[in-house]
Amino acid sequence: MNQNQRPDLPPPPPPAQYYNPNEAPGHSKAVGSLVLGICAVVTGLGVILGIISIVMAVQARKEGYVGGLATAGMILSIVAIALSVLVIACVCAIIFSVANYDAFWNFIYW
């Protein structure tokens, strides 16, 4: 027995467990999906963050979440993935056209 404890007192109660009964199942994953969807649109990591966000939105819906956060996260992720693919395609097209510019004109005026 610890010398600071008095033998005539009962032990202290365990710490309180905080639980919000109003929080729907899957709410945290829906919020995470929305945050990752916003980050995917804003940053240049649209494909990576977009895929993770879509997975989290699908998991939130499977857990029974019916709110709009998961839907918004999924839409933002799809937009981010589409924009990222479009930017990557444009950059590849520009690089390819610049790399083959001289070869094209040399072929024409040969």
DAQUI-V405570 format. One record per backbone hydrogen bond with DSSP energy under -1.0 kcal/mol. CO is the residue of the C=O (numbers start at 1). NH is the residue of the N-H. Records with the same first field share a line. If there is no record, write none. Layout:
BEGIN
CO: NH ; NH
END
This chain:
BEGIN
2: 5
6: 9
20: 23
24: 27
26: 30
27: 31
28: 32
29: 33
30: 34
31: 35
32: 36
33: 37
34: 38
35: 39
36: 40
37: 41
38: 42
39: 43
45: 49
46: 50
47: 51
48: 52
49: 53
50: 54
51: 55
52: 56
53: 57
54: 58
55: 59
56: 60
57: 61
58: 62
59: 63
60: 65
61: 64
68: 72
69: 73
70: 74
71: 75
72: 76
73: 77
74: 78
75: 79
76: 80
77: 81
78: 82
79: 83
80: 84
81: 85
82: 86
83: 87
84: 88
85: 89
86: 90
87: 91
88: 92
89: 93
90: 94
91: 95
92: 96
93: 97
94: 98
95: 99
96: 100
100: 104
101: 105
102: 106
103: 107
104: 108
105: 109
END
